[in-house]
């Protein structure tokens, strides 16, 4: 299996090495950005309330104190504008991080991301590069209603020229963030806002995690649960309970939707012969559809059941907690589906 | 017709006299190159040697040349779907431009960009853009980059009157003024957004859009390269001194249609109007006429320049026609750096 970390016997990538501490997902992100800003003076952050406020989620708190307002730049509420400025700064020698507070607002950046950032390198015959990172959030159940809860990573995953990162753990977040900042392409990182306080072991200092390398978060033999972002934890929770029922679930985290580690997905499904793909984007035309088709195509002769997928319900995300909770995949739903696929119902 | 407002800082006769003859002649030659380039592009299209579509700059030459003449090679421009003129004016080579128009590997973008996407980083051209107004973010970002790098470059954003309908400009112009970025927004008001008159698409004035942000805004006769150049030179010096962005409206006219296929145009503008601009307001004739009148050159000199330019353009077209297409393996190269 393709796991980049070598600091433990598990393939989860989350084991603490000697120099690891337990820190939060948010702290891991800030640490990665701060280390890269120290390392490379071309890196700067621009976005709404990124400086003294450190964003509403406080993830960037303190960066302005170390790096100053010329490198941690508060912008007006102008998502398209800051995305465009990011593209222009990237083409001309800087490495901007463009902060878009809520993933829902990435819709406002679409021309700049889809028609400008993604295409500049190709349209220029490889002469111009756009080394920028668009940082934004995803994830529901924060009772924030339909315009602050969506997971729209697949919008950008659809566009050749962009890479899309969906970290699930503090360890992955730091390593993937560093890779993103050093990459010469436009990258979008979607952070599940419900995970900022999630804790995990993170090594001090420098390490990177390559894009397009899935991580096996739990080894199993009976069914593959592919999860992205916070759905990795839903899958792990389900796997824990399935183990009690005698079903051994393997949890695979692609970590980046583009590039996608197709081989790891196919190999796991070949081994287990069953797969459920779980992603918090809308189910229709979702990341689950792409990943399920990769598995169905690559592992067809090994499968004992159709590849199933679970995304967000195809409705605008409701405010009322009792309704909102119905719209997202849960461990219970995964368990039920896994039991069905394994003939345990 | 749009009224041409002579701006307070518009050049007067004394300013014109301060520019030496050779520089005016160079500007004429650059305009002549654009004219000949575009006439040949049109011919390539009509004779079906050129795929796709293209938007000709004929009639607007004084804007691109007047603006770029005030820039250094390392200054940046962003350009538009009607961008050949900007590209030539910033110093691109005609043979590689034609090669790009024909989708050949020798083109500036290896044939992957085409007419609407020529970029040439060696001359600071960050690329033509086929999204109307789409490059205002890029130009403003380049200006932020200049400021962060403590460079004394400037960034120029070319766009048309039609782009003033796009919201992106207002977001980035606001930031440019807030942060005093060295960007100059050059609005080429050719009076038509595709097939619609500017007055039917825009409320208020064009300069008013920038003035609302407190941006230094100025309007000149875009057919008079003397005014464009001298005004631009001032704006560039201002930006280099760190005095912030500027907005320059150049009132101009595209002699041809919106694109090469826009042949029957009487439903949106009259032949009389077109004839007036072609005969009375041709930027090449205006500069040549003034130089002859001032005794700076004989009329024959301009014919000689035109002939020499045409020979260069013919050779460039030949080069492009004979150049090979990119290898098929190129199709999925350069998606990622």
Contacts between the chains, C-beta under 8 A, distances in Angstrom:
chain1	res1	chain2	res2	distance
A	44	B	148	6.5
A	70	B	148	6.5
A	71	B	148	7.9
A	75	B	175	6.5
A	76	B	171	7.2
A	76	B	174	6.0
A	76	B	175	6.4
A	76	B	178	7.4
A	78	B	171	3.7
A	78	B	172	7.5
A	78	B	174	7.0
A	78	B	175	6.9
A	80	B	137	7.1
A	80	B	167	7.0
A	80	B	168	5.2
A	80	B	171	5.8
A	81	B	137	6.1
A	81	B	140	7.6
A	81	B	168	6.4
A	81	B	171	2.9
A	81	B	172	4.6
A	81	B	174	7.5
A	81	B	175	6.1
A	82	B	171	7.9
A	82	B	175	7.8
A	83	B	137	6.8
A	84	B	136	6.8
A	84	B	137	1.5
A	84	B	138	6.1
A	84	B	140	6.9
A	84	B	141	6.2
A	84	B	168	6.0
A	84	B	171	7.8
A	84	B	172	6.0
A	85	B	137	5.6
A	85	B	140	5.3
A	85	B	141	3.8
A	85	B	144	5.7
A	85	B	172	6.3
A	85	B	175	6.7
A	86	B	141	6.1
A	87	B	137	6.2
A	87	B	138	5.3
A	87	B	141	5.8
A	88	B	78	7.8
A	88	B	126	7.3
A	88	B	137	6.0
A	88	B	138	3.8
A	88	B	139	6.1
A	88	B	140	6.1
A	88	B	141	2.2
A	88	B	142	4.4
A	88	B	143	7.6
A	88	B	144	7.2
A	88	B	145	6.8
A	88	B	155	7.6
A	89	B	141	4.1
A	89	B	142	6.9
A	89	B	144	5.3
A	89	B	145	4.2
A	89	B	148	7.4
A	90	B	141	7.3
A	91	B	126	5.7
A	91	B	138	6.6
A	91	B	141	7.5
A	91	B	142	6.8
A	92	B	76	6.6
A	92	B	126	7.3
A	92	B	141	7.3
A	92	B	142	4.5
A	92	B	145	4.2
A	92	B	146	7.3
A	93	B	145	6.0
A	93	B	149	6.6
A	94	B	144	7.8
A	94	B	145	4.7
A	94	B	148	6.1
A	94	B	149	7.4
A	96	B	141	7.6
A	111	B	131	5.9
A	111	B	134	6.1
A	111	B	168	7.3
A	112	B	134	8.0
A	112	B	137	5.7
A	112	B	168	7.8
A	115	B	131	5.2
A	115	B	134	6.4
A	116	B	129	7.6
A	116	B	131	7.5
A	116	B	134	6.2
A	116	B	135	7.8
A	116	B	137	7.2
A	116	B	138	6.5
A	120	B	119	7.9
A	120	B	127	6.8
A	121	B	334	5.7
A	121	B	335	7.4
A	121	B	336	7.0
A	121	B	337	5.2
A	122	B	112	6.0
A	122	B	334	4.8
A	122	B	335	5.6
A	123	B	109	6.0
A	123	B	112	6.1
A	123	B	113	4.4
A	123	B	117	4.4
A	123	B	119	7.2
A	123	B	127	7.0
A	124	B	108	7.9
A	124	B	109	5.2
A	124	B	112	7.8
A	124	B	113	6.3
A	124	B	117	7.4
A	124	B	119	4.3
A	124	B	121	7.7
A	124	B	127	6.2
A	125	B	107	7.3
A	125	B	108	6.9
A	125	B	109	3.7
A	125	B	110	3.4
A	125	B	111	7.4
A	125	B	112	5.1
A	125	B	113	6.6
A	125	B	334	6.3
A	126	B	110	7.1
A	126	B	333	7.1
A	126	B	334	3.8
A	126	B	337	7.4
A	127	B	108	7.9
A	127	B	109	7.2
A	127	B	119	6.4
A	127	B	120	7.9
A	127	B	121	5.5
A	128	B	119	5.9
A	128	B	121	6.2
A	128	B	126	7.0
A	128	B	127	6.8
A	129	B	337	4.6
A	130	B	337	7.9
A	131	B	337	7.7
A	160	B	335	5.2
A	161	B	335	5.7
A	161	B	336	6.9
A	163	B	336	7.5
A	184	B	337	3.9
A	185	B	336	5.1
A	185	B	337	5.3
